[in-house]
């Protein structure tokens, strides 16, 4: 008899929430799709009843994506309007929802997409790269989340929930896979009942990949790159003496030893975004060092008291991370006063490193929610946040024996607090109204010091300071109207807020600006969003659809002007940004053995600011924007200034599509299955300005998995491939002295075995 997939999913991932988007293991023995529940509004609800745009990933979908050892960037394009990229590799993912994100590569960069892991906000961008393993569900909440979530957010929230300990039950799983580039991916979890009221769950993951990019420059200090050893673990203890009280303690950590992002000099043909003839993804010619080390640890305590009329929640979080990343930023070998070699002409050498030697984040939330069974439900609380960080920035001379020739630091303290509340009121059996407000107060103190000035920059060494303080009231108002028992219409208007940001990369100041302007401040960012949609189960529960339209306006959007010949990074505000689009989630249980899924989005983003100009193309690229001022080397200005009014936001593809299908073939002892998924995103712009070379081509990546499950769902063996067409695309660029870019992950093949108990 075939093994019911619902049982398989439970064994492999205990406590996993119901599947969504046809991405989790389907229950072929059933005649209907499983109900999907979410906690998007801090209560457990049917996803159909939540009046906002939400997608989920869980179960088999995450297992498939994890099988090749990719990091969190693997989620890009798997749900509507989501993109993720990084110029740091595995250490520093940058998230974009509906086109809203931040290309800033500084280690104190503020992001408009908030990542929440086990109810604790991960504020620093390095924290956002924590590996995905033993996860019950991922929820992607699109649009402003300015009421109920920690730090407030203008773009959305990506919410991770780990599988939790279970009382009085011994269970777990172990999975091991091997594949291309000598990769080995091992993962497992063990649930241990320690008494009738106490249980523990230990979850571990270890990922290894050999270096697969060879350095053809014989004198280069790093011979091979793009390999890694990435190990992470999580231990949880659940204490639940009664149904009215529970305490969940979580301690977690990560150790990454690998290489930084591999930058590739002069990979674009001038005047096009095609790779140069003979481009080989497996080869570079670098004279700089390439290394990356990361260590993180954290803990949280989640307490819940049921007091009858209300339930009180307390969430205490601590996070700490240290990282050092060093790379050959000019992407090659061959400065202007050396013989031409390797990837071609490079005007000057650039090798740099960033480190986070000091970091500490503390957060505390107290929340109370009503338990009333009547038409009125409410919740409210207070949130506290305290973060201290120090950033070290270094510059080195690749042609001078890799010796240090520049050093600066940044220190930032960020303290914030908020009070919030929301109300749900069921007007009738068909109509429910929801509304909420949040008051946020945020303060930052910033100190930057330059101790060693790199060559070809002003000789200033000294100390610069800035501070910001801002407050905001944000909120949302929504309505759900049930056309019948299976179809809901919804509408939502929401606002969000991002506090002022500070940046001071003193190693490479912005042009000829005086030193007191080397530290830039971006004012508060505010967004107002409208969305309308429909959510429905139909065909007798065999099909499910969620579709919506949205429109948002951002006032004073914080963006980062990256690049130019000075290699600077400067915060600026856009007067107004407009975005609009449509999103779709659909899945269909076509037959008892065939499950199909489709998710898609269309996003149109536009910068509206006739008075905002940025430096562009220190690399000789082909500019598409109107040139306001030409480069004047005799005056110390090496980049033209361009107008960006009307441009799309960077890293904001207009179209994202994901298709997936799972076909099962039951046998007498188990089940064969075939699973395939295909993700497409349209072209992207790398920077605020538009240039031919720095426009990323459309990217399509496909995956295939063929497996067999037997032993009542206890055993599974599979072979898999990721990016099976081996499509190679530039996914980002570096603009200051050559046409440098970096590319997506290569094709990988492998095999995996999983055992559940």
C-alpha positions in Angstrom: 0.0 0.0 0.0 1.3 3.5 -0.7 2.4 5.5 2.3 0.2 8.6 2.9 2.3 11.7 2.3 0.8 13.4 5.3 2.5 10.8 7.5 5.7 11.1 5.7 5.8 14.9 6.2 5.1 14.5 9.9 7.8 11.9 10.4 10.5 13.9 8.5 9.6 17.2 10.1 7.6 16.7 13.4 5.1 19.5 14.1 5.5 20.8 10.6 2.5 23.0 9.7 0.3 22.2 6.8 1.8 22.6 3.3 1.1 25.5 1.0 1.6 26.5 -2.6 2.0 22.8 -3.6 5.5 23.0 -2.2 5.1 20.7 0.8 4.6 16.9 0.6 1.0 16.4 -0.6 -1.4 14.0 0.9 -2.3 11.8 -2.1 -4.4 9.5 0.0 -6.8 12.4 0.6 -9.2 14.0 -1.8 -8.5 17.6 -0.7 -5.6 19.9 -0.1 -4.5 20.3 3.4 -5.4 23.4 5.4 -2.6 25.9 5.8 -2.3 27.8 9.1 -0.1 30.8 9.7 0.8 33.2 12.5 1.0 36.3 10.3 -1.0 38.3 12.9 0.5 36.6 15.9 -2.4 34.1 16.2 -2.8 30.7 14.6 -5.3 31.2 11.7 -6.3 29.7 8.4 -4.3 31.5 5.7 -7.5 32.1 3.8 -8.9 34.3 6.7 -5.8 36.6 7.0 -6.5 39.8 5.0 -3.0 40.3 3.5 -0.7 38.7 1.0 1.1 35.7 2.5 3.0 32.7 1.1 4.4 29.7 3.0 7.1 27.2 2.5 7.5 24.0 4.5 8.1 20.2 4.4 9.3 18.7 1.2 9.8 22.0 -0.5 12.5 23.0 1.9 14.0 19.6 1.8 14.3 19.8 -2.0 15.9 23.3 -1.9 18.3 22.3 0.9 19.5 19.2 -0.8 22.3 20.9 -2.8 23.7 22.8 0.1 22.7 26.3 -1.0 22.3 29.0 1.6 19.2 31.2 2.3 19.4 32.8 -1.1 17.8 29.6 -2.5 14.4 31.1 -1.4 14.6 33.8 -4.1 11.8 33.5 -6.5 10.1 30.6 -4.7 7.2 32.8 -3.7 5.8 35.9 -5.4 7.7 39.2 -5.2 10.7 37.8 -3.3 14.3 38.3 -4.4 17.5 37.7 -2.4 21.1 38.5 -3.4 24.4 39.1 -1.8 27.8 40.5 -2.6 29.2 38.7 0.5 28.3 35.2 -0.5 26.7 33.0 2.3 27.3 35.6 5.0 25.2 38.6 4.2 21.9 38.1 2.3 19.9 41.1 1.1 16.1 40.6 0.9 13.7 42.4 -1.4 9.9 42.2 -1.3 7.8 43.9 -4.0 11.1 45.6 -5.2 11.9 47.1 -1.8 15.3 46.3 -0.4 18.7 47.8 0.2 21.8 47.2 -1.9 24.0 48.7 0.9 26.9 46.3 1.7 27.9 48.0 4.9 27.7 45.8 8.0 25.3 48.2 9.8 23.0 48.5 6.8 19.3 48.9 7.7 17.0 46.6 5.7 13.3 47.3 4.8 12.6 43.6 4.9 12.6 42.2 8.4 13.6 38.7 9.2 12.1 37.1 12.3 13.5 33.8 13.5 11.6 32.0 16.2 9.9 35.3 17.1 13.1 37.2 17.5 14.0 39.9 15.0 17.4 39.4 13.3 18.4 43.0 12.7 22.0 42.9 11.6 22.3 41.7 8.0 24.9 39.1 9.0 22.3 37.5 11.3 19.9 37.1 8.4 22.0 34.4 6.8 21.5 31.7 9.5 21.1 28.3 7.8 17.7 26.7 7.1 17.3 23.3 8.9 14.6 21.5 10.9 12.1 24.3 10.0 8.4 23.8 10.5 7.4 26.7 8.2 8.5 29.8 6.5 6.0 32.6 6.1 6.6 35.5 3.7 4.4 38.5 4.6 4.3 41.1 1.8 3.6 44.7 2.4 4.2 47.0 5.4 4.1 45.2 8.8 3.9 48.4 10.9 1.8 47.1 13.8 2.7 43.7 15.2 6.3 42.9 14.4 9.3 44.0 16.4 11.3 46.6 14.5 8.6 47.8 12.1 9.1 47.3 8.4 8.2 49.0 5.2 8.5 46.1 2.8 7.5 42.9 4.6 8.6 40.1 6.9 10.2 36.7 6.3 9.2 34.6 9.3 10.9 31.4 10.3 9.6 28.9 12.8 11.7 26.0 14.0 10.2 22.6 14.7 9.5 22.6 18.5 10.1 19.9 21.1 7.3 17.5 21.9 6.4 16.1 25.3 6.4 12.4 25.9 7.6 11.4 22.4 10.9 10.2 21.1 11.4 11.0 17.4 13.7 12.5 14.9 15.3 12.2 11.5 18.7 12.1 9.9 19.6 13.1 6.3 22.8 12.9 4.4 23.6 13.9 0.8 26.6 14.2 -1.5 27.1 15.7 -4.8 29.0 17.9 -7.2 32.2 19.7 -6.0 32.6 17.0 -3.3 29.7 18.5 -1.4 28.4 16.8 1.7 25.2 18.0 3.4 24.2 16.3 6.7 21.2 17.3 8.8 19.3 15.8 11.7 17.1 16.3 14.7 16.3 14.3 17.8 13.4 15.0 20.1 14.1 13.7 23.7 11.4 13.5 26.4 13.2 14.2 29.7 10.1 13.9 31.9 6.4 14.2 31.7 6.7 18.0 31.6 10.1 18.6 30.0 11.4 17.8 26.5 14.4 18.7 24.4 15.1 18.9 20.7 18.6 18.9 19.2 18.9 20.0 15.6 22.2 20.1 13.7 23.3 20.8 10.1 26.7 20.5 8.5 27.4 21.6 4.9 30.7 21.3 3.0 31.7 22.1 -0.5 35.1 22.0 -2.1 36.5 25.1 -3.8 35.5 25.0 -7.5 36.8 28.3 -8.8 40.6 28.1 -9.7 42.9 31.1 -9.6 45.0 31.1 -12.8 47.4 33.7 -11.4 50.2 31.6 -10.1 51.4 34.2 -7.6 47.9 34.8 -6.2 47.8 34.1 -2.4 44.4 32.3 -2.7 44.6 29.4 -5.1 41.0 28.2 -5.1 37.7 29.7 -4.1 33.9 29.3 -3.5 34.2 26.4 -1.1 32.9 26.4 2.4 32.4 24.5 5.7 29.1 25.7 7.3 28.0 24.2 10.6 25.0 25.2 12.7 23.0 23.9 15.6 20.1 24.6 17.8 19.0 23.1 21.1 15.5 23.8 22.5 14.0 22.9 25.9 10.2 22.9 26.4 8.9 23.0 29.9 5.1 22.7 30.1 3.8 21.7 33.6 0.2 22.5 32.5 -1.8 23.7 29.6 -1.8 27.2 31.1 2.0 27.7 31.2 4.9 26.9 28.9 8.5 28.0 28.7 10.6 27.4 25.5 14.3 28.0 25.7 16.3 28.1 22.5 20.1 28.3 22.1 21.7 28.3 18.7 25.0 29.0 16.9 26.8 28.9 13.6 30.4 28.5 12.3 31.2 29.4 8.7 34.7 29.0 7.2 34.9 29.7 3.5 35.6 32.3 0.9 34.1 35.7 0.2 32.2 36.5 -2.9 34.3 36.0 -6.0 34.4 39.2 -8.1 35.2 38.8 -11.8 36.9 41.8 -13.5 35.9 42.8 -17.0 33.4 40.0 -17.6 31.0 42.2 -19.7 31.5 43.1 -23.3 31.5 46.9 -23.4 28.2 48.2 -24.7 26.4 44.9 -23.8 25.5 42.8 -20.8 26.9 39.7 -22.5 29.9 37.9 -21.0 33.2 38.4 -22.8 34.2 35.7 -25.2 35.8 32.7 -23.5 34.3 33.5 -20.1 34.8 30.5 -17.8 32.8 30.5 -14.5 35.4 28.1 -13.0 38.4 30.4 -13.5 39.6 33.8 -12.2 42.9 35.6 -12.1 43.2 37.3 -8.7 46.2 38.8 -6.9 44.3 39.5 -3.6 43.5 37.2 -0.7 40.0 35.7 -0.3 38.8 34.5 3.0 35.7 34.6 5.2 35.0 33.5 8.8 31.8 33.8 10.7 30.8 32.8 14.2 27.4 33.5 15.7 25.5 32.5 18.8 22.2 33.4 20.4 19.5 32.4 22.8 15.8 33.2 23.4 13.2 32.5 26.1 9.5 32.4 25.2 7.1 32.3 28.1 3.3 31.9 27.8 0.8 32.2 30.6 -2.9 31.5 30.1 -4.7 33.7 32.7 -8.2 32.8 31.6 -9.5 36.0 30.0 -6.1 36.8 28.5 -2.8 35.1 27.6 0.4 36.8 28.4 3.5 36.3 26.2 7.1 37.2 26.9 9.9 36.9 24.3 13.5 37.6 25.3 16.2 37.5 22.7 20.0 37.7 22.6 22.1 37.6 19.4 25.8 37.9 18.8 27.8 37.6 15.6 31.4 38.1 14.6 32.6 38.1 10.9 35.6 38.8 8.8 35.4 38.9 5.0 38.3 39.8 2.7 38.2 39.8 -1.1 39.8 41.0 -4.3 37.4 43.8 -5.0 38.9 44.9 -8.3 38.2 41.3 -9.5 41.5 40.5 -11.0 45.2 41.0 -11.5 46.8 43.7 -13.6 46.9 47.3 -12.3 47.7 50.1 -14.8 51.5 50.1 -14.0 51.9 46.4 -14.4 52.0 44.4 -17.6 48.5 43.6 -18.8 47.5 40.1 -17.8 44.7 38.0 -16.5 41.2 39.5 -17.0 42.4 42.7 -18.7 43.1 46.3 -17.8 42.6 47.3 -14.2 43.2 51.0 -13.5 44.3 50.5 -9.8 44.3 47.7 -7.4 41.7 47.3 -4.7 41.6 44.6 -2.0 39.6 45.2 1.1 38.0 43.5 4.1 35.2 44.2 6.5 34.9 42.8 10.0 32.4 42.8 12.8 34.6 42.2 15.9 31.9 43.4 18.3 28.1 42.9 18.1 25.4 42.4 20.6 21.6 42.5 20.2 19.1 42.4 23.0 15.3 42.4 22.5 12.3 42.0 24.8 8.6 41.8 23.9 5.7 41.6 26.3 2.3 40.9 24.6 -1.1 40.2 25.9 -4.0 38.8 23.8 -7.6 38.3 24.6 -9.1 34.8 24.8 -12.7 36.0 24.4 -15.0 33.8 22.2 -17.2 36.7 21.2 -16.9 39.0 18.1 -14.2 41.2 19.6 -10.6 40.0 19.9 -7.6 42.2 20.8 -3.9 42.2 21.6 -1.3 44.7 22.6 2.2 44.9 23.9 5.5 46.7 24.2 8.8 46.0 22.4 12.4 47.0 23.5 15.5 46.8 21.3 19.2 47.4 22.1 22.1 46.9 19.7 25.8 47.7 19.8 28.1 47.1 16.9 31.7 47.8 15.8 32.8 47.6 12.2 36.4 47.3 11.1 37.2 48.3 7.5 40.6 47.5 5.9 42.3 48.2 2.6 45.3 46.3 1.2 47.7 46.6 -1.7 47.5 43.6 -3.9 50.5 44.7 -5.9 52.4 45.6 -2.7 52.5 42.1 -1.2 48.9 42.3 0.2 50.1 44.7 2.9 47.5 46.8 4.8 47.4 50.4 3.6 44.0 51.6 5.0 42.0 51.2 8.2 38.9 52.8 9.6 36.2 51.8 12.2 32.5 52.5 12.8 30.7 52.2 16.1 27.0 52.4 16.4 24.5 52.1 19.3 20.8 51.7 18.5 18.1 51.8 21.1 14.4 51.6 20.2 11.1 50.9 21.9 7.5 50.6 20.7 4.0 50.1 22.0 1.4 48.4 19.8 -2.2 47.2 19.8 -4.7 45.6 17.4 -8.3 44.8 17.4 -10.4 42.2 15.4 -14.2 42.7 15.3 -16.6 40.3 13.6 -19.4 42.5 12.4 -21.4 39.6 11.0 -20.9 36.0 9.9 -19.5 37.3 6.6 -17.6 40.5 7.5 -14.6 40.9 9.8 -12.7 44.2 10.4 -9.2 44.5 11.8 -7.1 47.5 12.8 -3.9 48.3 14.7 -1.5 51.0 15.6 2.1 51.1 16.7 4.2 53.9 18.2 7.9 53.6 17.6 10.8 55.6 19.1 14.3 55.0 17.6 17.7 56.5 18.5 21.2 55.9 17.1 24.6 57.2 18.1 27.4 56.7 15.6 31.1 57.3 15.7 33.5 56.7 12.7 37.3 57.0 12.9 39.9 56.8 10.2 43.3 55.7 11.4 45.1 55.0 8.1 44.2 56.7 4.8 44.5 54.5 1.6 46.4 55.8 -1.4 44.7 58.1 -3.8 42.3 59.4 -1.1 42.4 62.5 1.1 44.8 62.2 3.9 42.3 62.9 6.6 42.5 60.8 9.7 40.3 61.5 12.7 36.9 61.1 14.3 33.4 61.9 13.0 30.1 61.6 14.9 26.4 61.6 14.1 23.2 60.9 16.0 19.6 60.5 15.1 16.3 60.3 16.9 12.9 59.7 15.4 9.4 58.6 16.3 6.5 57.4 14.3 2.9 56.2 14.4 2.1 53.5 11.9 -0.7 51.0 11.5 -3.1 49.1 9.4 -6.8 48.7 8.7 -8.3 45.7 6.8 -11.5 43.9 6.1 -12.4 40.3 5.1 -15.7 39.5 3.5 -16.8 35.9 3.0 -18.7 35.3 -0.2 -19.3 31.7 1.0 -17.6 29.2 3.2 -14.6 28.7 0.9 -14.1 32.2 -0.7 -13.0 35.4 1.0 -12.4 38.9 -0.4 -10.1 41.2 1.5 -8.8 44.7 1.5 -5.9 46.3 3.4 -4.4 49.7 3.9 -1.2 49.8 5.9 1.7 52.1 6.8 5.2 51.3 7.8 8.3 53.1 9.1 12.1 52.7 8.9 14.1 54.8 11.3 16.9 57.0 10.0 20.1 55.2 9.0 23.8 56.3 9.3 26.7 55.3 7.2 30.3 56.4 7.3 32.7 54.3 5.2 35.7 56.6 5.8 38.1 54.5 3.8 36.7 55.8 0.5 34.9 59.1 0.9 32.5 60.5 -1.7 34.5 62.5 -4.2 35.8 65.9 -3.1 33.3 66.3 -0.3 34.8 67.8 2.9 35.5 65.3 5.7 32.5 66.5 7.8 30.2 65.2 5.0 31.8 61.7 4.8 29.2 60.4 7.2 25.8 60.3 5.5 22.4 60.2 7.1 19.2 59.1 5.5 16.0 60.5 7.0 13.0 58.3 8.1 11.3 56.2 5.4 7.5 56.0 5.4 5.3 53.9 3.2 1.5 53.7 2.6 0.2 50.6 0.9 -3.1 49.5 -0.5 -4.0 45.9 -1.5 -7.1 44.0 -2.5 -7.5 40.3 -3.1 -9.3 37.1 -3.1 -8.6 33.7 -1.4 -10.5 30.7 -2.3 -10.7 26.9 -2.1 -12.6 25.3 -4.9 -13.2 22.2 -6.9 -14.3 20.4 -3.8 -11.1 21.5 -2.0 -8.8 20.2 -4.7 -7.7 23.7 -5.8 -6.7 26.8 -3.9 -6.0 30.3 -5.2 -4.8 33.6 -3.6 -4.6 36.6 -5.9 -4.2 40.3 -5.2 -3.4 43.8 -6.5 -1.3 46.2 -4.6 -0.1 49.8 -4.8 2.3 51.6 -2.5 3.9 55.0 -2.2 7.1 55.6 -0.2 8.1 59.0 1.1 11.8 59.6 1.6 12.9 56.1 0.7 16.4 55.3 2.0 18.6 54.1 -0.8 22.3 53.6 -1.3 24.3 55.3 -4.0 26.9 52.6 -4.7 29.9 52.9 -7.0 31.5 55.6 -9.1 35.2 56.0 -9.5 35.7 56.9 -5.9 34.2 53.5 -4.8 32.0 55.2 -2.2 28.8 54.1 -0.5 26.5 56.9 0.4 23.0 57.1 1.8 20.4 59.3 0.1 16.6 59.8 0.3 14.3 59.5 -2.7 11.6 62.1 -2.5 8.9 59.5 -3.6 8.9 55.9 -4.9 5.8 54.3 -6.4 5.2 50.6 -6.8 2.3 48.6 -8.1 1.6 45.1 -9.2 -0.2 41.8 -8.9 0.5 38.5 -7.1 -0.8 35.0 -7.5 -0.5 31.7 -5.6 -2.3 28.7 -7.0 -2.1 25.0 -6.4 -4.1 22.1 -7.8 -4.5 18.5 -6.8 -5.0 17.4 -10.4 -5.2 13.7 -9.5 -4.7 11.7 -6.4 -1.1 11.4 -7.5 -0.3 14.7 -9.2 0.0 18.0 -7.4 0.7 21.2 -9.4 1.7 24.6 -8.1 2.1 28.1 -9.6 3.2 31.3 -8.0 3.8 34.6 -9.9 4.1 38.3 -9.5 4.4 41.4 -11.5 6.1 44.5 -9.8 6.5 47.9 -11.4 8.7 50.2 -9.3 9.6 53.8 -10.2 11.8 56.4 -8.5 10.1 59.9 -8.6 12.6 62.5 -7.8 13.7 65.1 -10.4 16.3 66.6 -8.1 18.2 63.4 -7.1 21.5 62.8 -9.0 24.1 60.2 -8.4 27.6 59.4 -9.6 27.8 56.6 -12.0 30.1 54.4 -14.0 33.6 54.7 -12.7 34.2 51.6 -14.9 33.5 53.0 -18.3 30.1 51.4 -18.6 27.4 52.6 -21.1 25.0 54.9 -19.3 21.3 55.0 -20.2 20.3 57.9 -17.9 20.6 61.6 -18.7 24.1 62.9 -17.9 23.9 66.0 -15.7 27.6 66.6 -15.3 30.6 65.0 -16.9 33.6 63.6 -15.1 36.4 66.1 -14.6 39.6 64.4 -13.5 41.5 67.7 -13.3 39.0 68.7 -10.6 39.2 65.3 -8.8 35.9 64.0 -10.3 36.2 60.8 -12.1 32.5 59.8 -12.6 29.7 61.4 -14.5 26.6 62.6 -12.6 23.3 61.3 -13.8 19.6 61.8 -13.2 17.7 58.7 -12.0 14.1 60.0 -12.0 11.8 57.3 -13.5 14.3 54.4 -13.0 13.2 51.2 -11.4 14.6 50.2 -8.0 17.7 48.1 -8.0 17.4 44.3 -7.8 13.6 44.6 -8.5 12.6 42.2 -11.2 9.2 43.0 -12.8 8.3 39.4 -13.2 8.8 36.4 -10.8 7.3 33.0 -11.7 7.7 29.6 -9.9 6.3 26.4 -11.3 6.4 23.1 -9.5 4.9 19.6 -9.8 5.0 16.4 -7.9 3.9 13.0 -9.4 3.7 9.9 -7.2 3.8 6.3 -8.4 2.7 4.0 -5.6 4.2 0.5 -5.4 3.4 -2.5 -3.2 6.0 -1.5 -0.6 6.3 2.3 -0.9 6.2 5.1 -3.4 8.3 6.4 -6.3 8.0 10.1 -7.0 9.2 12.8 -9.3 9.4 16.4 -8.2 10.4 19.4 -10.3 10.5 23.1 -9.7 11.3 26.0 -12.0 12.0 29.6 -10.9 12.1 32.6 -13.3 12.9 36.2 -12.7 13.0 38.9 -15.4 16.0 41.3 -15.9 17.2 43.4 -13.0 19.1 46.6 -12.5 22.2 46.4 -10.3 22.3 50.0 -9.2 20.2 53.2 -8.9 21.4 54.4 -12.3 20.8 52.3 -15.4 23.7 51.1 -17.5 23.8 48.5 -20.3 26.5 46.4 -18.7 25.0 46.4 -15.2 21.6 45.1 -16.3 21.3 41.5 -15.2 19.7 39.2 -17.8 16.6 37.1 -17.0 17.4 34.1 -14.9 15.7 30.7 -15.0 16.8 27.9 -12.7 15.2 24.5 -12.6 15.4 21.6 -10.1 14.6 17.9 -10.4 14.3 15.2 -7.8 13.5 11.5 -8.2 13.1 9.4 -5.1 11.7 6.4 -3.4 10.0 6.2 0.0 9.5 3.0 1.9 9.2 1.4 5.3 6.0 3.2 6.3 7.6 6.5 5.4 10.7 5.9 7.5 13.2 5.8 4.7 13.8 7.9 1.6 16.4 7.8 -1.1 16.6 10.3 -3.9 18.8 11.8 -6.7 18.6 15.5 -7.4 19.8 18.3 -9.6 19.7 22.1 -9.1 20.1 24.7 -11.9 19.9 21.6 -14.2 20.2 23.7 -17.4 23.4 25.2 -16.0 22.3 28.8 -16.8 25.0 31.3 -15.9 24.0 34.9 -15.2 25.5 37.9 -13.6 23.4 38.7 -10.5 25.3 41.8 -9.3 28.2 44.1 -10.1 31.0 46.3 -8.7 31.4 49.7 -10.3 34.4 51.8 -9.7 37.3 50.9 -12.0 36.3 48.0 -14.3 33.3 46.0 -15.5 33.3 43.6 -12.5 30.4 41.3 -11.7 29.5 38.1 -9.8 27.4 35.2 -10.9 24.8 32.7 -9.7 25.5 29.2 -8.4 26.5 26.5 -10.9 24.6 23.3 -11.7 24.9 20.6 -9.1 23.9 16.9 -9.0 23.7 14.7 -6.0 22.1 11.9 -4.0 20.4 12.0 -0.6 19.3 9.4 2.0 16.9 10.2 4.8 15.8 8.1 7.8 13.1 9.0 10.2 12.4 7.4 13.6 
